[in-house]
Amino acid sequence: MLSKLFPHPILSVVLIIIWLLLNNDFSMGHIVLGTLLSVILPIITASFWPDRVCINKPWLFIKFLGIVLYDIITANLLVARWVIGSNQQLKPAFMELEVELTSPVAISILASTISLTPGTVSCSLSADKRRLLIHSLHVEDTQAALQTMHERYQKPLLEVLKPC
């Protein structure tokens, strides 16, 4: 019964948080409306989510979110310095990250995480879903950059997101 009412509980929590933050209003009306939307929308869209993904290690996921937030802040500062400074020093590059994740949701979270970090963007996923093409604004060492993305983003996601 509870799984039918909340087919994707993580999505429901994220939806209500996003609703309240976007409205910037924590009144009872917005809390009730956000709660209704966060329950109804996952039920309506459940057929679009063929794979259910569960968070296996919640504390590791929170640590992952902290790492992503830290990387976003530091990358913003770096990109601002690059843009303000001389553009001739930049070394843009395309790189291919080997994807070990198998769930479409997990791959989407990885690609979104990379794109959220200023200076990098996920461009495309290979047809076999094994390689993610990434463009970076400035790369000194391609292999080191790919290893960093694997260690900081993909490796925690491999441990945290498991099929239910």
C-alpha positions in Angstrom: 0.0 0.0 0.0 2.7 2.5 1.0 4.8 1.7 -2.2 1.7 2.5 -4.3 1.2 5.8 -2.6 5.0 6.6 -2.8 6.4 4.8 -5.8 9.5 7.0 -5.7 9.9 8.3 -2.1 13.2 10.1 -2.9 11.6 11.9 -5.8 8.7 13.0 -3.5 11.1 14.5 -1.0 13.1 16.3 -3.7 9.9 17.6 -5.3 8.6 19.2 -2.1 12.0 20.7 -1.2 12.3 22.2 -4.8 8.7 23.4 -4.6 9.3 25.3 -1.4 12.6 26.7 -2.5 11.3 27.9 -5.8 8.3 29.6 -4.2 10.5 31.0 -1.4 7.4 30.7 0.8 7.1 28.3 3.7 3.4 29.1 4.4 1.0 26.3 5.2 -0.7 26.7 1.8 2.6 26.1 -0.1 3.5 23.2 2.2 0.1 21.5 1.6 0.2 22.1 -2.2 3.9 21.0 -2.4 3.0 17.8 -0.5 0.1 17.1 -2.8 2.2 17.6 -5.9 5.1 15.5 -4.4 2.6 12.6 -3.9 0.6 12.9 -7.1 3.4 13.6 -9.7 5.4 10.4 -8.9 2.2 8.3 -9.1 1.3 9.8 -12.5 4.8 9.4 -13.9 5.6 6.0 -12.3 5.3 4.3 -15.7 8.1 6.5 -17.1 10.5 5.3 -14.5 11.2 1.6 -15.4 14.0 1.2 -12.9 13.7 1.9 -9.2 16.9 3.1 -7.6 17.4 2.9 -3.9 20.0 4.8 -1.9 22.1 2.1 -0.4 24.3 4.2 1.9 22.5 7.5 2.8 25.5 9.0 4.6 27.8 8.3 1.7 25.1 10.0 -0.5 25.1 13.1 1.8 28.9 13.1 1.6 28.6 12.9 -2.2 26.3 15.9 -2.3 28.7 17.8 -0.1 31.6 17.0 -2.5 29.5 18.1 -5.5 28.5 21.4 -3.7 32.1 22.1 -2.8 33.2 21.3 -6.4 30.5 23.7 -7.8 31.7 26.5 -5.6 35.4 26.1 -6.3 34.8 25.6 -10.0 32.8 28.8 -10.1 35.8 30.7 -8.7 38.2 29.0 -11.1 36.0 29.7 -14.2 35.6 33.3 -13.1 39.3 33.7 -12.9 39.8 32.1 -16.3 37.2 34.3 -17.9 38.5 37.5 -16.3 42.1 36.5 -17.1 43.8 35.7 -20.4 41.9 33.2 -22.5 45.0 32.2 -24.3 46.0 30.1 -21.2 42.9 27.9 -21.5 43.3 24.4 -22.9 39.8 23.1 -23.7 39.4 19.4 -24.4 36.9 16.7 -25.1 37.3 13.6 -23.0 35.6 10.2 -22.8 34.8 8.9 -19.3 34.3 5.1 -19.1 30.9 4.6 -17.5 30.6 1.8 -15.0 27.1 2.6 -13.9 24.3 0.6 -15.4 21.1 2.2 -14.2 19.8 5.0 -16.5 19.0 7.1 -13.5 22.5 6.7 -12.1 24.0 7.6 -15.5 21.8 10.6 -15.7 22.8 11.7 -12.2 26.5 11.3 -13.1 26.1 13.3 -16.4 24.1 16.0 -14.5 26.7 16.3 -11.8 29.4 16.8 -14.3 27.3 19.4 -16.2 26.5 21.2 -12.9 30.2 21.8 -12.2 31.2 25.0 -14.0 33.7 24.5 -16.8 32.6 21.0 -17.7 29.6 19.7 -19.6 28.4 16.2 -20.5 27.9 16.2 -24.3 26.6 12.7 -25.1 26.4 9.1 -24.0 27.6 6.4 -26.4 25.0 4.1 -27.9 26.2 1.2 -25.7 26.0 3.5 -22.6 29.6 2.8 -21.7 31.3 6.1 -22.6 30.3 9.7 -21.6 31.7 12.5 -23.8 32.7 15.5 -21.7 33.9 18.9 -22.7 36.1 20.8 -20.3 37.0 24.5 -20.5 40.5 23.8 -19.2 42.4 20.6 -18.9 46.1 20.2 -18.0 46.1 16.4 -17.9 43.2 14.5 -19.5 43.8 11.2 -17.6 44.1 13.0 -14.3 40.8 14.9 -14.9 39.0 11.6 -15.9 40.4 9.9 -12.8 39.2 12.7 -10.6 35.7 12.5 -12.1 35.6 8.8 -11.6 36.8 9.0 -7.9 34.7 12.0 -6.9 31.5 11.3 -8.8 31.1 7.9 -10.3 32.7 5.7 -7.6 30.4 7.0 -4.8 27.4 6.6 -7.1 28.4 3.0 -7.8 28.2 2.4 -4.0 25.1 4.5 -3.2 22.6 3.9 -6.0 21.5 0.3 -6.2 18.5 -1.2 -8.0 15.6 -2.0 -5.7 
